[in-house]
Amino acid sequence: MEECTPTSSTSAIASKPLAMEGTPDAPQRRTSRLKRQVKRRLKRLVDIILCRGRPSDPPAPSEASSTTATSENPPQLSLTLPLSTTITLSPTPSPILRKVEHQIQAQERRIQNAGLPVNNLPPELLAEVFAIVCFSPIDATNTARRTRTTPLTLAKICSHWRHVILSTPHLWSWVLIRLYESKYPKQLDLIKDWIGRTAPNQPLTIELSFEDEDVWKDKPPHELIKYLLSQSHRWHSIDLTLPEACYNEIKAFNAEYPILTNIALQPLLSDAHVSQAERKRLDVFENVPQLSQLRLNGYYLDDCLVPWSQLQELVLQHVYIDECFFALNQTINLVSCTLSTMLLNDCNRPVAKRYLPLPRLESLRMQGASGKDQGMLVQHLVVPSLSEFVLSSLDASVAFDDIPGMVTRSGCLLRVFELNGLDLSEAPLVDLLRDLPTIETLRIAPNSSDMSNLFLEVLCDNGAATGAASASQPQQGQTAEGDVSPVSPAPTTAHVGPFLPNLQHLEYDGDASFDEETLMRMIKLRCEREQGGGGMTGSAAFLRNMDVLKMSVQNKSYSAECMGVLERLGQVG
């Protein structure tokens, strides 16, 4: 018996672990449930990747309701998957599980995006859509530059767009740079990467502007300028806010610009707010063989060395009247000219008035200054090809007397005439328009005064001339004071015949005091006549129908019938 006692005791002790293995305790049950949950998650991920949808068998209620754990003894599981990935599960999701969830959600979004019509376009066509969005013209303002759509913005939308954008080099050929002092080092690296995504021979369009311009006056971005100059052989169009502190560096680089056709420049505000004697001469783009378009904002033009005679399009901002004479005297090949924000000559700058022949000029826009200065320039223009003329200033009516003389002297056929921001005086306007019978498009947007029945009634008249030429027109042999060349005389009698017989497009934007009856009568006679004159006799039968009539009147309301007619006529085409 004594020998059997230790044997039986040993057997009991040895068999105890075997009994525990066959009866799992509570932690083991929780581990088994967690294993099943992991398997279900992985199966769901595989189903989504293979586009088979979600599993159809939901978890058993007993499994879903018995997964609680105490804070003292949280369950832990270390599971080795076939892909040799170890996942540790706990009541708080681990980074691995969060990554799996993010992958599942990303795949769901990809499946959803794949069904959108835009993503069914061929990649080449989608790239062209992106190019239209990124390369569309914008206003030359800081707000517009900040909100412009770039390839970086579009690449954040989805992985498909990102793949198309990164594989399309020409989308990166428009380089938009707005420098911030705090971000400058990172921006420099980004710009190098941006240009590096373009094809080696891809022409570049570069826009450079600055946030907090005062900061950059004494420490200009030399590294960026040098890098951009290293790509100057690819510059096709540039729009630069250029610190004067960079001029010497640009000249020393001896860059060449073989394909550069368009230049737009403006200085830092801190550079512009000094006298002309303190300004540096702009002489860094003197040799640009293909240059045809130039915009200068805030420069003294007699300090600018540019190939004036090559230019076909010219935009000048913040210039005096004497600078206009200086520039136009050298740009004999101009096709389009915009003189924006002409400055009042309140500092008595001497004006060297001279004869200005511009044989190819087709479009002329003048805004700002005074009607007197504008009239002075108009008196000296000979523009035989001019077809579009836009005039804008509060007292633009002062220049009215000089316009018929320019048209007669030049022998041009003026087809588009636009008046903006003026204090409207209808009688002088009517007299002016009687001498411009070739006008087909007329746009009027007064500053404050309104339009009365007078103008509409003249549009309805039978063609009798009621106006007379201004007595201030120069007579035969008369010249303007200080002229280098004589100015041909203006007509001394008003045009006889229908008022604006070729008018097809009329736009008015402003207040009005004309009544609805007069407006509808004008519409019936000028816009809704039957072919052959609509019953009108004499010279009025040769009036052309107006195809477009836009009346944007803020201070009046019209009947539903009148509004319907105006809405129909306002549709271009």
Secondary structure by P-SEA (a helix, b strand, c coil): cccaaaaaaaaaaaaaaaaaaacccaaaaaaaaaaaaaaaaaaaaaaaaaccccccccccaaaaacccccccbbbbbbbbccccbbbbbcccccaaaaaaaaaaaaaaaaaaaaacccccccaaaaaaaaaaaaaccccccaaaaaacccaaaaaaccaaaaaaaaaccccccbbbbbbbccaaaaaaaaaaaaaaaccccbbbbbbbbbccccccccccaaaaaaaaaaaccccccccccccccaaaaaaaaccccccccbbbbbccccccccccccccccccccccccccbbbbccccccccccccccccbbbbccccaaaaaaaaaccccccbbbbccbbbccccccccccccccccccbbbbccccaaaaaaaaaccccccccbbbbbcccccccccaaaaaaaaacccccbbbbcccccccaaaaaaaaacccccbbbbbbccccccaaaaaaaaccccccccccccccccccccccccccccccccccccccccccccbbbbbccccccaaaaaaaaaaccccccccccccccccccccccbbbbbcccccccaaaaaaaaaaaccc
